[in-house]
Amino acid sequence: MSILYLEEHSSCSNYISDFCSSFKHYILNKGRFLYSKEKGYHCILFMLHGKISVSIDSQRYILEKNTSIFIPLHSAYQISTLLDSTFIISYFDKPIDLCEKTALESLKFTEPEPCNTSPVLKLKEPFELFLSSLELYLKEGASCKHFHAIKQKEMFFIFRYFYTRNEVYSFFKTIISRDLDFKSTVLQNYSNVTSVKELAEKCNYSLSSFNRCFKDNFNESPSIWLQTQKIKHIKIKLNNKNISFSQIINEFNFSSPSHFTVFCRKHLHLTPSEYRKSLR
């Protein structure tokens, strides 16, 4: 069976041209190597047939049929085929979660059982069925980014529906544990962004995950917190009379002097000039 009108689909602007949210199908003969060219993405490797060796940041793992391994963002990895092998790699820049029940950060206080610390995961029947159909789609050239995004959502649902919390934690622990450094990451990046969405991207979170994790750590919404920080820093700038109003307007991305004045009236209850006069 072949995809109908493939040429029409492949000419669409939504046809995948990068690794941001996609699956790639690999068929390699024995003795071949694959190196990490796309370090800006997390990877999940699903082994379909054969046998391979995967080295991740100097750690070596053997994968055979119906096993999988997670390769975190920025990892240096090398794949070498010990037998003729077929596998699929899912590339994504942040874990997908559709609700708080499926979010990976909900597992951050889970500790792996001593018998379940291997990063290599045995694929269960739901994944075997999922990968069988996915392989067909990829072979036939199904590369619409919307289609791949839907399949990645399905992939994460399978993890949360058919694997224990302990199994999921053990598999993704390298990115789940990073939440312990969430506050420091926010504090390092918040002054360089203009929106909550941009801050979430800087911290490598989906927006929904970021909002939940932020409230857990800071006890308020990120939008309110960012606004409070902005007000605090503007007051610091206004306190320094050597800094002009135009400099403040440019630094904090106000659209005009009147926009800046409205902001100060609302949050400082004074115009910028009145605020400075009050310091005398």
Helices and strands as residue ranges (DSSP letters): H 6-10, E 21-28, E 33-35, E 42-49, E 51-56, E 59-64, E 67-71, E 77-81, E 85-92, G 104-107, E 120-122, H 125-139, H 145-162, H 165-176, G 177-181, H 182-189, G 190-192, H 196-202, H 207-218, H 222-239, H 245-251, H 257-268, H 272-278
